[in-house]
Amino acid sequence: MDGDQYSDDPKSPLLPVSDPIEPSSSSTSPVKSLATLKNFYVLLGPLLCAVICICVRFDGPVSSRNMLAVLAWVFAWWLTEAVPMPITSMAPLFLFPLLGIASADSVAHSYMDDVITLVLGSFILVLAVERYNIHKRLALNITIRFCGDPVNPPLLLLGICVTTAFVSMWMHNVACAVMMMPVATGILQRLPVGPTQPTPVRNFCKAVVLGVAFGAPVGGISTLTGTGVNLILVAMWKRSYPEANPIGFNTWFFFGFPLALLIFFALWAILCLLYLSRGSSQALAAYLDKAHLKRELDLLGPMAFAEKMVLAVFGMMIALWMTRSITDDIPGWGALFNGRAGDGTVSVMMATLLFIIPNKKQKGEKLMDWNECKKLSWNIILLLGAGFAIADGVQSSGLADVLSETLGFLEQAPYLAIAPAVCLISAIITEFITSNDGTATLLLPLLIQLAKTMKVHPLVLMIPGAIGSQFAFMIPTSAPTNIVGFTTGHIDFPDLIKTGLLLKIAGTAILSLLMPTLGAYVFGTNEGVQWLRGRYVATKLARVWRFRASSFATRNACEYEGGKEASSSLHVGWIAACNMDSTLYLHLKAVPQRLSQQTVLLDTTATANVCDKSSSAKMKGLFKSKPRTPVDIVRQTRDLLIYADRSPDSRESKREEKMAELCKNIRELKSTLYGNSESEPVSEACAQLTQEFFRENTLRLLITCLPKLNLEARKDATQVVANLQRQQVHSRLIASDYLEANLDLMDILIAGYENTDMALHYGAMLRECIRHQTVARYVLESQHMKNFFNYIQLPNFDIAADAAATFKELLTRHKSTVAEFLSKNYDWFFAEYNSKLLESTNYITRRQAVKLLGDILLDRSNSAVMTRYVSSRDNLRILMNLLRESSKSIQIEAFHVFKLFAANQNKPPDIVNILVANKSKLLRLFADFKTDKEDEQFEADKAQVVKEIAALEPRE
């Protein structure tokens, strides 16, 4: 039976057991069924493999050519998804032995190494987190703190990404992504899904998932323990140059943290630009309401014993990861086992504890059971195994040696081009060929040898090579964190390629900027080829001469004494000292006396110049104009608004000048009320501004002239009006007094929903104005209230969502006023509400409407309205049809209203008869009716509803 049609017979069934089965489409010919693009993609992998095996010839072993053929096959299937990705991931298990790359045993070992056991154990702990709704608690806390009021999507995204990056600084990237992804998806579960999902919501989901997937490797760059690549770099540096200063935790942090910070903000900016449009806030406002989020957090109650124990085990795992191997001086607990224990050891050990510790909910029940582990993401395990197998195959087959020969061109690269070139090469190798750890292991020894040939400091090549290997953002299999994001279903290949490419370019540019500047300072990479001996000689000379001159003074002194060659040597930090012989040393020994004189002369000149500039600045300060007071700004703004309102025919150039000045003044009003980057708002200035603003009709002028302002000025004006509604002067909200005397302004604001350009600005102002109870009462009792049912259904999604947010604010903020309004206007209001909102063809409208209905009826102030509503047979039919919705979100919200019908102890006979007629179907429905996550309160409510319905008997 269609959801919008039902019989007048109260005993007619409203919930059919099954939907009709649609007839299958007519069969097609066998040839057409085979000649499909999908089948072509299936054949593409073997064809590419065969072509490479037949046509490609390498100087190296045959296995290197075969390995390239395997890469072509596997990547063709991965990119086209010709067969399921987990099945493609198992292809190396049969391709490697058949093509002579590796034995079956050796390739199988790649599918279960320490990193994979780390992921396996981490997944089990994540399932425990999900089982007890810990991720939901964390997601709600993050959302409440960062979502803003109204919702600020960029700020919320920043909060999620910052949390991920910070956690990744202290634990493995993969474990961090695995832990944070359920938190992120817990936030996204509040949003609609499916084909009716609005584009802004879909894009926000993509931004959040990409923020977690990319934020983990970016945060890991900050510390030595954040990622394995950093540890590989430090180990190879120490092994290759044992006499050099080791790279300690603090040394790396001074370089890695600023680098990661800049890349992180680049990531956030890219996600905001690509996925967060101007309408995102309005689109998300209906699902991320702060008051509702706090109510949901309160419903979770205090943390139970099981939750605390899961968090304790998780915390213990992180602590053991961080302390297994700390520094060379502090080896960590791993030294007790001679390095045999790895991160995977810790992960699996902690996961095992979950099957031992009781949860104290039921006797004999543990924190985890094996039935929960059936949800493990084995597709990620297989993808990781494939990545490690390919990494091993590239090295063992000799393909790595063939590829390394292509790096010889770097010897001719300019000095400043070295860092970006090495970084890009490393990133490409990681992206398409091997893992980041594999790339570092393969590439760093080659770069050390290349540094000797190029006569540059080894770290100039090694650091870009190591960090570049972590810029693997474009393909799911290039990094485990990408796989974790990809398997959520919110992102696809184009999203990874588009976002990953921009982030790769930004990261390379930032590294190229920091390496010759901050890197040179932290690691001393500008000291020449024979940098060890050169550093020693230069240090001795500096101590003898007490070298304190600036680089400019050094250059002049050296040119005066020994010519430009000696000047250049000293100016770049004694680079020539690395090749210094006794003659040059004796020549330089004569410099100090002249150098000291020159330095004194230059210092005196510089001091005089500074004094001159200081005096000049003081003189200029004598003629500065007096700064405007807040009262002056308001008065000038009022005059300009009057001009804009009454002078439409003035000279164009003069009008443009005046309008520009008006926009500037509005911006200054905003700066006074909100503060700026340099100072916080001053309460006295805000009070003066507020008093002057409402002394005359400045607000009316601003509202009427708003369409004449440019977009930025409209935004500023909207924020000014919003702030002024909350400003108290002598403990009074003078905005309330002004609006009470000028209620007709609400007519202008409400009518603004009919103007596409002004709707969002006027809507935001209106929501702030109805914070005042007098204003809200006026709007509720006006004829405009009926218009909201039409505004909510406007085809423009942003405007419809804004109108829905205002409608909700009107019906929930002032409870006594709302209760009075609903009692007086029950008939027409709920007739409109049912027909236009609850039975709307728009999924978003239906979901918002049933959710708001639950909020209204469950409020104690509306108890009389609730009793009347649940006594209506028509209302019951509508709610029962909503229970049939395919959307789980609508079903759950409808259930919270339906339970009021069941709990009513004074049910009218026609209500009882409808429930009795559908008793068996309702009981079957509720038997399979579950939320996505365990919810004790929901289960208790459902059990009570089932009990009430089961006990019903027909009435006459």
TORBAZA-855926 format. One record per residue (C-alpha): residue in one letter; y, z, x. Coordinates in steps of 0.02 Angstrom, whole numbers, plus 50000, padded with zeros to 5 digits. Example, Ala and Ser with C-alpha at 12.3 -4.5 7.8 and 13.67 -1.06 7.14 Angstrom:
a497755039050615
s499475035750684
END
This chain:
m500005000050000
d501724995750066
g502765010450125
d504215005750013
q503185003849853
y502215016949759
s501515019349586
d502315030149453
d500655038849429
p500815055649520
k498945055149559
s498985038049640
p498505039149824
l499965037149942
l498995037050106
p497675023450115
v496235027150233
s496385010750328
d497554996050337
p496964978750283
i496184968250420
e497104952250457
p496044936550468
s495764930050644
s496574913950699
s495574897850703
s494524894650857
t495114882550992
s494124870151096
p493224876551253
v494254864951366
k495914871451301
s495324889351315
l494914886651499
a496484876651545
t497674891351537
l498964898051657
k497994914351670
n496444905251732
f497494895251855
y498124911551928
v496334917751943
l495884902152045
l497494902952148
g496894917452256
p495244909452314
l496114892552337
l497444899852452
c496104909052548
a495094893052571
v496604882752624
i497084895352759
c495294896652824
i495154877652837
c496894872552894
v497664887052993
r497274889353178
f497804904453285
d497634907053472
g496864923953432
p495144927853360
v494494919453202
s494574936253113
s496484935953123
r496514919653025
n495274926552900
m496344942052878
l497844931152837
a496764922152708
v496274938852629
l498114943852619
a498514927552529
w497094930352404
v497494948552367
f499394946352357
a499204931052243
w498184941452121
w499354956352135
l500914946052105
t500214936051958
e499144950251887
a497784937351859
v496524951551854
p496924969951828
m497794977351979
p496464990852010
i495114977452015
t496144967252139
s496304982952243
m494404983152265
a494374965152333
p494424970652517
l492764979652488
f491874962752475
l493094950952563
f493154960452729
p491254960552758
l491024942552697
l492404935552811
g491914945752963
i493444956952967
a492574973852952
s490914981352902
a490614987952728
d490565005952790
s492205004852887
v493184996752746
a492485009552622
h493145023652733
s494925017152704
y494745021152519
m494555039852552
d495635046052694
d496755061352709
v498235053652616
i497125048752470
t496375066152460
l498165072652463
v498575061652313
l496955066352226
g497285085052240
s499115082652194
f498625073052037
i497515087451981
l498955099652003
v500095087851908
l498845087451764
a498915106451763
v500805105751758
e500715093851609
r499375104151522
y500505119451512
n502115109751478
i502895115451641
h503595098051670
k504375098651497
r505205115251537
l505865108251702
a506395091951619
l507365101451484
n508235112251615
i508745097151719
t509315087551564
i510345102151496
r511205104851663
f511595086651699
c511665077251534
g513465082451495
d514255084551326
p514345070851265
v512895063051360
n513385056151531
p511945044551585
p512555042051765
l512685060951788
l510965063851713
l510235050351825
l511085058351975
g510315075251932
i508555068051923
c508775058152085
v509555072852179
t508115084252128
t506845071352187
a507715068052352
f507915086652389
v506075090452353
s505565075552461
m506495082952610
w505175096652622
m503565088652562
h502625072152574
n503455057352486
v501915053252383
a501655071152328
c503495072552283
a503425056652178
v501825062352093
m502605079252053
m504295072751993
m503725057651893
p503015068251750
v504655077751747
a505605061351732
t504435054251600
g504565070951508
i506415067151485
l506035049251434
q504765054851303
r506235059751194
l506785041551185
p506085028051069
v504725016451131
g504004999851080
p504774983151033
t506174991550935
q506775001051088
p508634997351113
t509104988351275
p510225002651341
v508805015051316
r507545003351399
n508705000951547
f508995019751563
c507105022351571
k506985009551711
a508405017851807
v507595035051796
v505875028951853
l506615018751996
g507715033552044
v506185044552066
a505135031152151
f506505026552276
g507315043752288
a505735051252365
p505685039952521
v507575040852540
g507555059852538
g506095059852660
i507165051552792
s508205067452807
t506955078452898
l505535076453022
t504305083552896
g504925072752754
t503835057952799
g502425053752919
v503425039552999
n504685051753072
l503285061853150
i502495046053222
l504185041553300
v504385058653380
a502585058653444
m502745041453525
w504425046053602
k503705061553681
r502145052653743
s503115038053817
y504535048353893
p503875065853928
e505335069654046
a506635065953911
n507365078453789
p506195079353638
i506845075153465
g506825091853377
f507015096153193
n508875099653208
t509225084353316
w508435072853188
f509265081753042
f511015078753116
f510665060053109
g509395058552967
f510305068652835
p511965058752840
l510965042652841
a509895047952692
l511445054252600
l512345037552615
i510785027752564
f510525039652418
f512275036452349
a511995017752374
l510385019452271
w511295028852133
a512705015952130
i511475001452121
l510505009351977
c512115012951883
l512754995151907
l511124986751859
y510484997651718
l511835008851644
s513024999151534
r514565006051448
g513585008651287
s512235019351368
s513055035751322
q513155031751137
a511375024851137
l510665040551216
a511745053151123
a510595053650972
y509075058551077
l509835069751211
d510915081251108
k511275096851212
a511145109251069
h509465102151015
l508845102451196
k509295120851211
r508405124251048
e506845115451113
l506925125451274
d507035141551173
l505525136151071
l504485135351230
g504735154151244
p504515164251402
m503335158051537
a501535163051508
f500325169351642
a499515152151657
e501175143551690
k501645156251822
m499985154351910
v500085135351912
l501825136451986
a501215149252113
v499805137552167
f501035123052176
g502245133452279
m500845138952395
m500355120752421
i502135115752466
a502305130552586
l500665125952672
w501205107752687
m502855112752765
t502105125152888
r500535115852943
s501455107853089
i503275112853115
t503905109353293
d503215108853469
d503775126753500
i503155132753330
p501515123353301
g501135130253127
w499515136353051
g498655119553081
a498465124353265
l497215137853213
f496015123753164
n496395112653315
g497255099753207
r495725096353099
a496595101552937
g497755089052855
d498905088352704
g497425082152601
t496465097852650
v497835108652576
s497995097952419
v496145098352374
m495975116852418
m497415121452301
a496715110152164
t495045119352180
l495925135952148
l496435129551976
f494585129251925
i494355147251984
i495895156651921
p495795161851735
n497205156851618
k497085172851513
k497195162851351
q495365163151307
k493965173051386
g493135163551527
e494385149151520
k495145143551686
l496815135551727
m495955118551729
d494335110951667
w493505094551711
n493875086651543
e495725086851588
c495325078051753
k494665063051659
k496505058051643
l496645055451832
s497555039451880
w496135030951973
n497125014851976
i498345022952098
i496905029252206
l496195011652218
l497905004052255
l498175016452396
g496445012852465
a496804994252465
g498434997052558
f497575007352694
a496134994952707
i497354980552730
a498314990652861
d496714993852959
g496154975852939
v497794968653004
q497604978753165
s495724977253193
s495694958453157
g497004954253289
l498264948053160
a499454961853219
d499474954553395
v499824937153329
l501274943653226
s501984954253368
e502224938753474
t503564933053352
l504704947453408
g505164939453574
f506774932053503
l507534949453499
e507814948553687
q509234936353657
a509994946153511
p511764953553532
y511824972453554
l512584975953383
a511324964553297
i509814973753368
a509754987853239
p509864976853082
a508644964053155
v507314977053200
c507584986153035
l507334970352932
i505794965053029
s505014982253008
a505444982552822
i504674965252794
i503074969952885
t502904985652779
e503334976152620
f502034962552636
i500744967252766
t500394985552801
s500895003352757
n502445011752828
d501385022852940
g500405007552994
t501994997953030
a502685012253136
t501045013853231
l500974995053260
l502794991453296
l503465006253396
p502415003053554
l502994984853550
l504804990253533
i504665002353679
q504054988153790
l505394976653721
a506754989553760
k506264989353942
t506364970453946
m508064970253858
k508724984653967
v509294995153819
h508955013253771
p507225013853687
l507865023453536
v509055009053497
l507494999453444
m506305013553396
i507395022253266
p507835006353167
g506005001253177
a505405017953109
i506715019652972
g506585001352925
s504725003752890
q505235015752751
f506325002552665
a504834995952567
f505534994752391
m505114977352325
i503224976852293
p502164990152206
t500864990752344
s502114991552487
a502285010452464
p501295023452365
t502895029652283
n503175012152212
i501425012752138
v501775029452056
g503315022151971
f502505005551928
t501035013551837
t502195022451714
g502425005851623
h504315007251618
i504644995051762
d503934978151812
f503974966451962
p505724959251930
d506454976751921
l505684981552088
i506204965352172
k507984965552105
t508344983852139
g507294984852298
l508154969952379
l509884977152350
l509354994252415
k508524986352567
i510134977052609
a511194992652581
g510035003452686
t510004990952829
a511904989752827
i512115008752829
l510855010652970
s511724996753068
l513375006253050
l512705023553096
m511545018753239
p512885013553366
t514075027453309
l513245043553250
g511585038653330
a512425035953498
y513205053253487
v511625062453429
f510335053553536
g511435047753681
t510905029653663
n512465022453746
e512055028553920
g511275012853991
v509585006154042
q509035018954168
w509735031954051
l508855047054124
r509535044854301
g511205038654239
r511435054054128
y511055065554276
v512305057054394
a513685056354263
t513445074654220
k513595079754403
l515195069454424
a515955076854268
r515605094454328
v516365091454501
w517935082854438
r518125093154277
f518315077054185
r519415080154030
a520435064354008
s520385053553853
s519505036753862
f521195027953866
a521795038554012
t520145035754103
r520315016954086
n522115016754153
a521685028154299
c520195017854350
e521155001354338
y522505009054449
e521235015154578
g519775003454585
g519964988954465
k519264984654294
e517434986154342
a517565004754377
s518655006654221
s517354998854108
s515995009654184
l516895025854149
h517565020153980
v515855017253903
g515205034153960
w514745030154141
i513535016154098
a513705009454276
a513135026254342
c511345021154308
n511455008054448
m512625018154559
d512375016954747
s513185027254885
t514635014954909
l515155015854726
y514995034754730
l516165035954881
h517375023954798
l517445034354640
k517615050454737
a519415045754777
v519905044454593
p520155062754538
q521875066154607
r522665050554533
l521665052854375
s522375070354350
q524165064254372
q523905049854253
t523125061454123
v524585073554129
l525825059254110
l524895052053961
d524685069053878
t526565072253893
t526965055253819
a525745057853677
t526495075053639
a528235067753632
n527655054053513
v526845066953398
c528435077253395
d529465061853352
k528295057653209
s528355075553146
s530255075653147
s530305059053058
a529145065552925
k530215080952898
m531775070352877
k530905059652748
g530395075352656
l532225080152630
f532505065052517
k530945066052408
s531235065852221
k530895081552123
p529115081352050
r528975079551861
t528415094451758
p527065092751624
v528425093851492
d529355079251575
i527775068651577
v527445071851391
r529235067751343
q529245051651443
t527555046951370
r528245049951195
d529755038951229
l528645025051296
l527485026351145
i528985024751029
y529505009351127
a527755001951116
d527685005450930
r529404998450884
s529754984751011
p528484970950988
d529744957051018
s530564963151179
r530604952751337
e528834950051404
s529164955851582
k530064971551525
r528684975551400
e527334973651534
e528314985351648
k528494998351510
m526654997251461
a526124999251642
e527225014751654
l526465021351492
c524695019151560
k525215028251719
n525925042751619
i524325044451515
r523345044851676
e524475058951739
l524185068551577
k522325067151606
s522515072751787
t523495088051733
l522195093051604
y520625089251704
g521215090951883
n520795078552019
s519835077252182
e521135087852271
s521505101752147
e520855110451991
p521875110651829
v523205124151821
s523125134251659
e525015136651648
a525325117951668
c524005114151535
a524825126451415
q526555118651440
l525845101251415
t524915106351256
q526435114751179
e527555099751211
f526225087351154
f526055095250981
r527895099650964
e528235082450893
n527185067750837
t526505062651008
l524705062950946
r525125051650798
l526035039550911
l524595039351034
i523305035850898
t524315021850817
c524755013750985
l522995015051057
p522534996851014
k524034990951118
l523404999451278
n522214992051404
l520414997951413
e520655010751553
a522175018351468
r521175019751305
k519815029251396
d521105040851476
a521955043651308
t520295047751226
q519935060851359
v521695068051342
v521495070151154
a519765077951177
n520415090651302
l521935095351197
q520815100451051
r520115114551159
q521715120451243
q522255137851189
v524065143651201
h524275162451178
s522485163151111
r522855150150977
l522195132550956
i523845124250914
a522945107550894
s522125114850738
d523815119350663
y524505102050699
l523005092950625
e523025103850470
a524775097450436
n524305079350479
l522595076950402
d522985058850361
l522685054950546
m520835056750507
d520975041750390
i521555031050538
l520165037350651
i518775034850523
a519405017450478
g519285013650664
y517405010850643
e517854994350560
n518744988550719
t517484983450852
d518704986050997
m519305003150941
a517765010750859
l517085020251009
h518785027251060
y519265032650884
g517505039450855
a517595050451010
m519295057050954
l518645060350779
r517175070750842
e518355081550942
c519535083850794
i518165089450675
r517825104050791
h519175112050682
q518435117950518
t519935112550412
v519805094850477
a517915094350450
r518125100150270
y519425086650238
v518265072950304
l516755079450208
e517715079850044
s518585063150069
q517995046350005
h517675041250186
m516085051550188
k515165038150088
n515715025050214
f514715033350352
f513095027450271
n513705009650300
y514415012750474
i512725019750533
q511905003150485
l513174991850571
p512354977850674
n513314983450830
f512134996450903
d513455005851003
i514595008050853
a513145012650738
a512545025850863
d514305032850879
a514485034050690
a512785042650681
a513365055350811
t514945059050710
f513935060150548
k512765072850630
e514225083050696
l514985083850522
l513355090150445
t512885103150577
r514425110850657
h515235121450519
k513755128450425
s514625137050279
t515725121850246
v514215110250253
a513205121350135
e514635121150010
f514815102250024
l512955098750001
s512845110149851
k514295101549764
n513785083749810
y511885085149812
d511475070849694
w512475056549767
f512285062449948
f510385063149952
a510235047549846
e511205038249980
y510315047450120
n508585042850056
s508905024750012
k510025019650158
l509405030450300
l507635037050272
e507055020450199
s508065009650318
t507204994850400
n507915000450568
y506755011550671
i508175020750758
t509045024550594
r507455031350514
r507055042250665
q508815049550676
a508885052250488
v507235061750473
k507675072150625
l509385076650553
l508605080350385
g507475093050467
d508955101250554
i509905102450390
l508485109250283
l507865121650413
d509595129450431
r509685146150340
s511415142050271
n510635127650172
s509195137450095
a509745133249916
v509865114749959
m508165115450044
t507345123249891
r508065109749780
y507555095749900
v505725101149917
s505555102249728
s505825083549707
r504355071949682
d505325056849748
n505785066049907
l503965070449935
r503435052249918
i504715046850047
l504135060050171
m502295055750145
n502685037450181
l503585042750340
l501985051850392
r501145034750391
e502365027650519
s501625019850675
s502915029150780
k502275046150836
s504065052550851
i504455048850669
q502795056150614
i503145072550703
e504915074050635
a504285069750460
f502955083250477
h504295096450510
v505075091950342
f503415089650251
k502855107250299
l504285113950192
f503495105750038
a501815113550081
a502565130750118
n503555131449955
q502755145449854
n503555139249691
k502975121249692
p503285111749530
p501705105149446
d502065086849488
i502235091449674
v500575100949668
n499695086549580
i500285073749709
l499685084849851
v498015088049765
a497745069449731
n497995065849916
k497165081649982
s495695073250071
k496775059950151
l498065072650207
l496725083750283
r495985068850376
l497705063850437
f498115081150503
a496405082950584
d496875068950707
f498725072950708
k499205078950882
t500725078750995
d500655070151164
k500785087051251
e500045103851205
d501205112951085
e500595129751020
q501965131250888
f501575114050818
e499725117950809
a500095134350718
d501215125350592
k499905111950564
a498545124850536
q499635133550405
v499995117050315
v498145112550313
k497745129750243
e499045128050105
i498455110650055
a496615115250058
a496935129749939
l497865119249809
e497165116549635
p497805104349501
r499075110649374
e499475105249199
END
